[in-house]
């Protein structure tokens, strides 16, 4: 029933938009801002030089540093989840995974994706007259109605899921190193050998397996073309770029920025930063908000090919074995580097410590565009316009971090943040670089850290203190209120996580690894 209601609702929205477009252009004409949302993959808070102490900066992100100097740098901004699909679903819908149904990753053989009952902010902008385009990693369903072009994007070019979920002829740097597609007999754990990694344009596979080493240039060229075309048409646009950086395999192209003194990861960071710089230059003289953030923290088990969490080490967990970055609710798993740049609108060289989330992009972008979200559902993101434009420092009172594959159940809101305090109800079971996982531990009473005094999350507060008791009661009440709100929300969706071999994107099933020539239509 929810799927039918959603279809009727979206049809009504699109019909209204069509009527508006048919009205004379001088009626209610208002200039709309443009939006470029850049989502980096598996990036650490410490990967942004501007987040580091000046004496240890490595100049790997000069363009992002300049964006921070000429705009706004966030110091307490968090991904909605610490793994791919749940984070992206929450960004697009403004809702926790327990509401939008996406609690863990979709795969190569997934038949579905983000539930069709969910409404994305690109759909709403599209209906309001925006040209909407997406470049990069989707990871929210690659079949039929779940594709990006059916979820609010006029144009799409990218990889339907993570760039390690398929073989390539010339693999990048990974741990373990995966063989090329023509070495299918060399099966290794964690490597995909039967399906080539596809590059999809709209509903067509244009390359399979794709060339990872030219992907960044392909994305940059396409993005600049979209910006130029929108400028020529005088149409406001949304460009959502979900980069392959810094997810493994890393495939940094040779450039003047790279040299033998830099590691593979550093060179890849520079390549990503150069792409951001090209976008920044392209929108310099236009009314465009450029917002850079990450989908989750670094993939710690990839060792030298993983990024830096900065000071947010999750030391309590490290001392007991196991990871404290991606897939976890330690700060390193979800506190991500975030910068916003908008000449003439966002003041220069300001820093915000407001407690914010990628979910807030939904409400903030719609507010700036003058587009109201549907009133038939509840949202978890907030409108951060005051923080962006007016230097506000007020964000969420409570922020809840869902389980993303470590100990506990997918999607459970098992960690609570309130002001300087953070409570853990479950810890452990994420793999670290050394292969340790740490045992699953349930905490009753919860572990509570004072992040102002202990950002490395090393020493939990003493449960016998008044400060602990007050914080524990406050966060328990906040968590129970949210769980009750979700339980009584009639708009909660359920994702279909079933799989079929035929669901894998494949342009020619008769050929090994689905190898094909460009421009063959998906079936």
Secondary structure, DSSP 8 states (H G I E B T S, - for coil): -HHHHHHHHHHHHHHHHHHHHHS-TTSS-----EEEEEEESS--GGGSGGGS-GGG---S-HHHHHHHHTSEEESSEE-SSSSHHHHHHHHHHSS-HHHHS--S---TTBS--S-TT---HHHHHHHTT-EEEEEE---S--SGGGSGGGTT-SEEEE-SS-TTSSB-SS--B-SS----GGGTTS--TT---SSB-EEEETTEEEEES--GGGHHHHHHHHHHHHHHHHHHHT--EEEEEE--TTSSSB-----TT--TTS-HHHHHHHHHHHHHHHHHHHTTTSSEEEEEEESS---GGGGGGS---TT---HHHHTTSS--STTSSSHHHHB--EEEE-TTTS-SSEEE---EETTHHHHHHHHHHT----SSS-------HHHHHH------SEEEEE--SSSS-TT-EEEEEETTEEEEEEE-----TTS-----EEEEEEEEEETTT-TT--S---TTSHHHHHHHHHHHHHHHHHHHHHHT-TT-------B-GGGS--S-TTSGGG-B-SSEE--
